[in-house]
Amino acid sequence: MNLKYLLLGLMLVCASALAEIELSPQWTERYLFKHYPHFLKNSHTDHVLAFYYFGSWQDYTVMGMERVKGDDYTPYYTVLIFKDSKLQGFYKHVPVFPSGINEKGELFFSR
């Protein structure tokens, strides 16, 4: 077998493995600490710092971040929108988290 084709095959396998990152609450926490540490500023004083998965549609994934702070245990919810494995946008201080994503890619909420 030609070495050139072997190397090309290995590069394609590695590229497809990188493209198939499975987003999870744990992955999201590490991603934010690395790329967007301002989201987690002073999180060491939170009563709760939790991450949630709400679903995927095509290349988009919706994750949630809950922070409970202060003497009155005030919850703060942030919805994070990823495309592939890059943060595309977020909604800070939403009143409630979504329940999931429907087949059209629309977020839905519990009644």
NUTOR-861762 format. One line per field, with one value per atom (N, C-alpha, C): residue in one letter; atom name; y, z, x. Coordinates in nm, 4 decimals. Atoms other than C-alpha are relative to their C-alpha. Layout:
<gubas>
residu <- (A:...) .
atome <- (CA:...) .
north <- (Y:...) .
up <- (Z:...) .
east <- (X:...) .
</gubas>
This chain:
<gubas>
residu <- (M:M:M:N:N:N:L:L:L:K:K:K:Y:Y:Y:L:L:L:L:L:L:L:L:L:G:G:G:L:L:L:M:M:M:L:L:L:V:V:V:C:C:C:A:A:A:S:S:S:A:A:A:L:L:L:A:A:A:E:E:E:I:I:I:E:E:E:L:L:L:S:S:S:P:P:P:Q:Q:Q:W:W:W:T:T:T:E:E:E:R:R:R:Y:Y:Y:L:L:L:F:F:F:K:K:K:H:H:H:Y:Y:Y:P:P:P:H:H:H:F:F:F:L:L:L:K:K:K:N:N:N:S:S:S:H:H:H:T:T:T:D:D:D:H:H:H:V:V:V:L:L:L:A:A:A:F:F:F:Y:Y:Y:Y:Y:Y:F:F:F:G:G:G:S:S:S:W:W:W:Q:Q:Q:D:D:D:Y:Y:Y:T:T:T:V:V:V:M:M:M:G:G:G:M:M:M:E:E:E:R:R:R:V:V:V:K:K:K:G:G:G:D:D:D:D:D:D:Y:Y:Y:T:T:T:P:P:P:Y:Y:Y:Y:Y:Y:T:T:T:V:V:V:L:L:L:I:I:I:F:F:F:K:K:K:D:D:D:S:S:S:K:K:K:L:L:L:Q:Q:Q:G:G:G:F:F:F:Y:Y:Y:K:K:K:H:H:H:V:V:V:P:P:P:V:V:V:F:F:F:P:P:P:S:S:S:G:G:G:I:I:I:N:N:N:E:E:E:K:K:K:G:G:G:E:E:E:L:L:L:F:F:F:F:F:F:S:S:S:R:R:R) .
atome <- (N:CA:C:N:CA:C:N:CA:C:N:CA:C:N:CA:C:N:CA:C:N:CA:C:N:CA:C:N:CA:C:N:CA:C:N:CA:C:N:CA:C:N:CA:C:N:CA:C:N:CA:C:N:CA:C:N:CA:C:N:CA:C:N:CA:C:N:CA:C:N:CA:C:N:CA:C:N:CA:C:N:CA:C:N:CA:C:N:CA:C:N:CA:C:N:CA:C:N:CA:C:N:CA:C:N:CA:C:N:CA:C:N:CA:C:N:CA:C:N:CA:C:N:CA:C:N:CA:C:N:CA:C:N:CA:C:N:CA:C:N:CA:C:N:CA:C:N:CA:C:N:CA:C:N:CA:C:N:CA:C:N:CA:C:N:CA:C:N:CA:C:N:CA:C:N:CA:C:N:CA:C:N:CA:C:N:CA:C:N:CA:C:N:CA:C:N:CA:C:N:CA:C:N:CA:C:N:CA:C:N:CA:C:N:CA:C:N:CA:C:N:CA:C:N:CA:C:N:CA:C:N:CA:C:N:CA:C:N:CA:C:N:CA:C:N:CA:C:N:CA:C:N:CA:C:N:CA:C:N:CA:C:N:CA:C:N:CA:C:N:CA:C:N:CA:C:N:CA:C:N:CA:C:N:CA:C:N:CA:C:N:CA:C:N:CA:C:N:CA:C:N:CA:C:N:CA:C:N:CA:C:N:CA:C:N:CA:C:N:CA:C:N:CA:C:N:CA:C:N:CA:C:N:CA:C:N:CA:C:N:CA:C:N:CA:C:N:CA:C:N:CA:C:N:CA:C:N:CA:C:N:CA:C:N:CA:C:N:CA:C:N:CA:C:N:CA:C:N:CA:C:N:CA:C:N:CA:C) .
north <- (-0.1177:0.0000:0.1237:-0.1239:0.3450:0.0794:-0.0754:0.5482:0.1258:-0.1225:0.8596:-0.0285:0.0340:0.6874:-0.0404:0.0371:0.5445:0.1246:-0.1249:0.8911:0.0772:-0.0686:1.0415:-0.0655:0.0720:0.7719:0.0292:-0.0320:0.8348:0.1421:-0.1392:1.2100:0.0102:-0.0034:1.1518:-0.0599:0.0620:0.9215:0.0955:-0.0949:1.1757:0.1192:-0.1152:1.4623:-0.0349:0.0365:1.2722:-0.0250:0.0212:1.1753:0.1334:-0.1325:1.5403:0.0654:-0.0618:1.6448:-0.0610:0.0692:1.3962:0.0108:-0.0214:1.5455:-0.0075:0.0099:1.4495:0.1022:-0.1021:1.7518:-0.0585:0.0485:1.6717:0.1121:-0.1004:1.8722:0.0142:-0.0051:1.7809:0.0697:-0.0630:1.8818:0.1506:-0.1410:2.2134:0.0765:-0.0662:2.2983:0.0219:-0.0136:2.2324:0.1034:-0.0938:2.4270:0.1438:-0.1361:2.7332:0.0440:-0.0353:2.7256:0.0366:-0.0244:2.7161:0.1218:-0.1018:2.9527:0.1243:-0.1118:3.1747:0.0051:0.0046:3.1953:0.1071:-0.1037:3.5150:-0.0515:0.0606:3.2986:-0.0607:0.0740:3.1226:0.0807:-0.0859:3.4182:-0.0123:0.0150:3.3729:-0.1223:0.1184:3.0328:-0.0789:0.0694:2.9081:0.0422:-0.0443:3.1052:-0.0434:0.0471:2.9486:-0.1130:0.1155:2.7129:-0.1187:0.1038:2.5203:0.0532:-0.0269:2.5199:-0.1303:0.1235:2.2675:0.0266:-0.0083:2.1975:-0.1073:0.0894:2.0333:-0.0087:0.0233:1.8865:0.0003:-0.0086:1.9764:-0.0585:0.0641:1.8189:0.0588:-0.0419:1.8534:0.0006:-0.0071:1.9430:0.0342:-0.0124:1.9037:0.0157:-0.0184:2.0456:0.0837:-0.0865:2.2495:-0.0818:0.0633:2.1480:0.1091:-0.0960:2.3270:-0.0548:0.0353:2.3167:0.1094:-0.0979:2.4916:0.0070:-0.0180:2.6354:0.0633:-0.0514:2.6870:0.0412:-0.0473:2.8981:0.0471:-0.0416:2.9372:0.0745:-0.0873:3.2263:0.0694:-0.0917:3.4437:-0.0639:0.0450:3.4207:-0.0500:0.0419:3.3799:-0.1111:0.1117:3.1029:0.0331:-0.0440:3.2953:-0.0800:0.0747:3.0759:0.0911:-0.0689:3.2122:-0.1065:0.0986:3.0135:0.0644:-0.0437:3.0516:-0.1150:0.0980:2.8707:0.0247:-0.0076:2.7981:-0.0746:0.0615:2.7264:-0.0281:0.0416:2.5294:-0.0476:0.0616:2.4500:-0.0817:0.0937:2.1470:0.0116:-0.0110:2.2134:0.1429:-0.1406:2.5953:0.0751:-0.0800:2.8305:0.1048:-0.0953:3.0304:0.1170:-0.1048:3.2275:-0.0514:0.0374:3.2308:0.0969:-0.0821:3.3647:-0.0039:-0.0078:3.4845:0.0363:-0.0319:3.4983:-0.0252:0.0392:3.3195:-0.0459:0.0361:3.2581:-0.1508:0.1465:2.8808:-0.0624:0.0740:2.6202:-0.0596:0.0711:2.4666:-0.1470:0.1433:2.1118:-0.0830:0.0730:2.0145:0.0715:-0.0528:2.0659:-0.0925:0.0846:1.9474:-0.0322:0.0455:1.7952:0.1129:-0.1167:2.1450:0.0849:-0.0757:2.2675:0.1133:-0.1040:2.4818:-0.0480:0.0324:2.4919:-0.0019:-0.0008:2.3991:-0.0011:-0.0160:2.4652:-0.0724:0.0630:2.2841:0.1044:-0.0929:2.4340:0.0511) .
up <- (0.0000:0.0000:0.0000:0.0109:-0.0856:0.1299:-0.1252:0.2204:-0.0075:0.0175:0.0784:0.0260:-0.0198:0.0727:0.1436:-0.1402:0.4199:0.0870:-0.0760:0.5619:-0.0263:0.0341:0.3767:0.0710:-0.0694:0.5203:0.1487:-0.1430:0.8742:0.0285:-0.0189:0.8352:-0.0082:0.0133:0.7209:0.1220:-0.1194:1.0155:0.1186:-0.1109:1.2619:-0.0153:0.0230:1.1033:0.0304:-0.0274:1.1205:0.1483:-0.1446:1.4830:0.0721:-0.0626:1.5749:-0.0278:0.0365:1.3928:0.0769:-0.0678:1.5952:0.1522:-0.1442:1.9412:0.0555:-0.0624:2.1622:0.1126:-0.1018:2.3583:0.1180:-0.1228:2.7171:0.1032:-0.1051:3.0372:0.0439:-0.0422:3.1346:-0.1056:0.1088:2.7926:-0.0004:0.0012:2.8120:0.1104:-0.1107:3.1509:-0.0342:0.0382:3.0266:-0.1118:0.1121:2.7050:0.0500:-0.0511:2.8958:0.0829:-0.0783:3.1415:-0.0916:0.0916:2.8454:-0.0892:0.1026:2.5936:0.0483:-0.0469:2.7886:0.1525:-0.1461:3.1493:0.0683:-0.0621:3.2073:0.0340:-0.0341:3.2051:0.1404:-0.1251:3.5130:0.1088:-0.0962:3.6960:0.1373:-0.1389:4.0739:0.0227:-0.0170:4.0267:0.1252:-0.1222:4.3272:0.1194:-0.1080:4.5425:-0.0220:0.0280:4.3805:0.0952:-0.0747:4.5805:-0.0941:0.1021:4.2592:-0.1317:0.1378:3.9194:-0.0737:0.0672:3.6902:-0.1482:0.1441:3.3167:-0.0449:0.0469:3.1200:-0.1525:0.1444:2.7727:-0.0314:0.0356:2.6061:-0.1360:0.1274:2.2658:-0.1128:0.1194:1.9182:-0.1190:0.1277:1.5753:-0.1056:0.1021:1.2668:0.0690:-0.0622:1.3739:0.1269:-0.1174:1.6640:0.1249:-0.1286:2.0293:0.1006:-0.1021:2.3139:0.1368:-0.1342:2.6565:0.0950:-0.0996:2.9783:0.1116:-0.1149:3.2642:0.1110:-0.1166:3.6085:0.1044:-0.1115:3.8744:0.1092:-0.1149:4.2190:0.0929:-0.0732:4.4120:0.1152:-0.1023:4.7168:0.1202:-0.1244:5.0584:-0.0216:0.0273:4.9036:-0.1055:0.0957:4.6651:-0.1309:0.1249:4.3528:-0.1173:0.1162:4.0386:-0.1220:0.1269:3.7126:-0.1068:0.1079:3.3942:-0.1266:0.1283:3.0712:-0.0985:0.1074:2.7467:-0.0984:0.0878:2.5277:-0.1295:0.1303:2.1531:-0.0667:0.0673:1.9904:-0.1404:0.1322:1.6246:-0.0108:-0.0087:1.5943:0.1423:-0.1363:1.8902:0.0290:-0.0234:1.8830:0.0475:-0.0530:2.0868:-0.1032:0.0981:1.8479:0.0661:-0.0703:2.0989:0.1316:-0.1313:2.4383:0.0390:-0.0592:2.6289:0.1501:-0.1422:2.9753:0.0802:-0.0952:3.2702:-0.0572:0.0455:3.1031:0.1227:-0.1190:3.3445:0.0240:-0.0121:3.2739:-0.1137:0.1052:3.0758:-0.0967:0.0937:2.7603:0.0393:-0.0240:2.7716:-0.1052:0.1064:2.4420:-0.1322:0.1364:2.0655:-0.0805:0.0823:1.8248:-0.1333:0.1267:1.4794:-0.0990:0.0857:1.3206:0.0510:-0.0564:1.5397:0.0925:-0.0881:1.7621:0.1441:-0.1421:2.1363:0.0515:-0.0631:2.3417:0.1510:-0.1456:2.7059:0.0627:-0.0725:2.9630:0.0274:-0.0295:3.0359:0.1397) .
east <- (0.0849:0.0000:0.0893:-0.0756:0.1246:-0.0115:-0.0032:0.2288:-0.0851:0.0797:0.0619:-0.1478:0.1414:-0.2803:-0.0292:0.0167:-0.2301:-0.0099:0.0037:-0.1553:-0.1293:0.1244:-0.4513:-0.1183:0.1073:-0.6788:-0.0009:-0.0089:-0.5541:-0.0465:0.0436:-0.6106:-0.1521:0.1462:-0.9694:-0.0682:0.0566:-1.0406:0.0095:-0.0183:-0.8978:-0.0934:0.0873:-1.0936:-0.1447:0.1390:-1.4227:-0.0215:0.0125:-1.3573:-0.0121:0.0085:-1.3015:-0.1342:0.1271:-1.6186:-0.1167:0.1089:-1.8262:0.0115:-0.0069:-1.7756:-0.1416:0.1312:-2.0679:-0.0084:0.0161:-2.1820:-0.0755:0.0598:-2.2660:0.0104:-0.0177:-2.3064:0.1459:-0.1402:-1.9483:0.0857:-0.0735:-1.8134:-0.0266:0.0373:-2.0026:0.0724:-0.0693:-1.8548:0.1473:-0.1413:-1.4991:0.0170:-0.0048:-1.5681:-0.0106:0.0162:-1.6895:0.1199:-0.1187:-1.3987:0.1169:-0.1118:-1.1589:-0.0213:0.0230:-1.3231:-0.0751:0.0840:-1.5664:-0.0005:-0.0051:-1.4468:-0.0848:0.0832:-1.6480:-0.1400:0.1296:-1.9647:0.0027:-0.0131:-1.8324:0.0702:-0.0685:-1.6804:-0.0655:0.0441:-1.7096:-0.0885:0.0846:-1.8760:0.0385:-0.0407:-1.6789:-0.0875:0.0887:-1.9276:-0.1448:0.1362:-2.2370:-0.0380:0.0511:-2.4542:-0.0140:0.0163:-2.5202:0.0539:-0.0408:-2.3491:-0.0271:0.0399:-2.5156:-0.0205:0.0163:-2.5312:-0.0981:0.1055:-2.8134:0.0023:0.0158:-2.8701:-0.1490:0.1416:-3.2019:-0.0331:0.0265:-3.1620:0.0831:-0.0732:-3.0166:-0.0936:0.0714:-3.1472:0.1027:-0.1029:-2.9311:0.1351:-0.1319:-2.5911:-0.0058:0.0161:-2.7331:-0.0312:0.0256:-2.7332:-0.0334:0.0417:-2.9091:0.0386:-0.0440:-2.7486:-0.0482:0.0396:-2.8419:0.1014:-0.0867:-2.6417:-0.0830:0.0714:-2.7961:0.1025:-0.0822:-2.6295:-0.0940:0.0807:-2.7833:0.0951:-0.0916:-2.6328:-0.0695:0.0475:-2.6694:-0.0646:0.0627:-2.8259:-0.1416:0.1378:-3.1706:-0.0073:-0.0075:-3.0547:-0.0716:0.0625:-3.1596:0.0562:-0.0488:-3.1436:0.0156:-0.0233:-3.0003:0.0171:-0.0028:-3.0628:0.0540:-0.0530:-2.8653:-0.0177:0.0134:-2.9507:0.1135:-0.1163:-2.6466:-0.0303:0.0251:-2.6771:0.1346:-0.1226:-2.3949:-0.0323:0.0053:-2.3442:0.1274:-0.1109:-2.1205:0.0548:-0.0535:-1.8924:0.0470:-0.0348:-1.8790:-0.1232:0.1094:-2.0930:-0.0401:0.0517:-2.3136:-0.0709:0.0718:-2.5158:-0.0531:0.0513:-2.6783:-0.1111:0.1061:-2.9776:0.0224:-0.0324:-2.8846:-0.1239:0.1065:-3.1253:-0.1392:0.1337:-3.4159:-0.0793:0.0780:-3.7051:-0.0106:0.0069:-3.7253:0.0798:-0.0687:-3.5387:-0.1017:0.0880:-3.6873:-0.0111:0.0160:-3.8182:0.0719:-0.0669:-3.6571:-0.0135:0.0066:-3.6454:-0.0905:0.0860:-3.9147:0.0677:-0.0580:-3.8588:0.0240:-0.0239:-3.8659:0.1160:-0.1111:-3.5814:-0.0449:0.0537:-3.8064:0.0061:-0.0009:-3.7595:-0.1433:0.1315:-4.0647:0.0185:-0.0036:-4.1441:-0.1176:0.1101:-4.3549:-0.1065:0.1101:-4.6932:0.0093) .
</gubas>
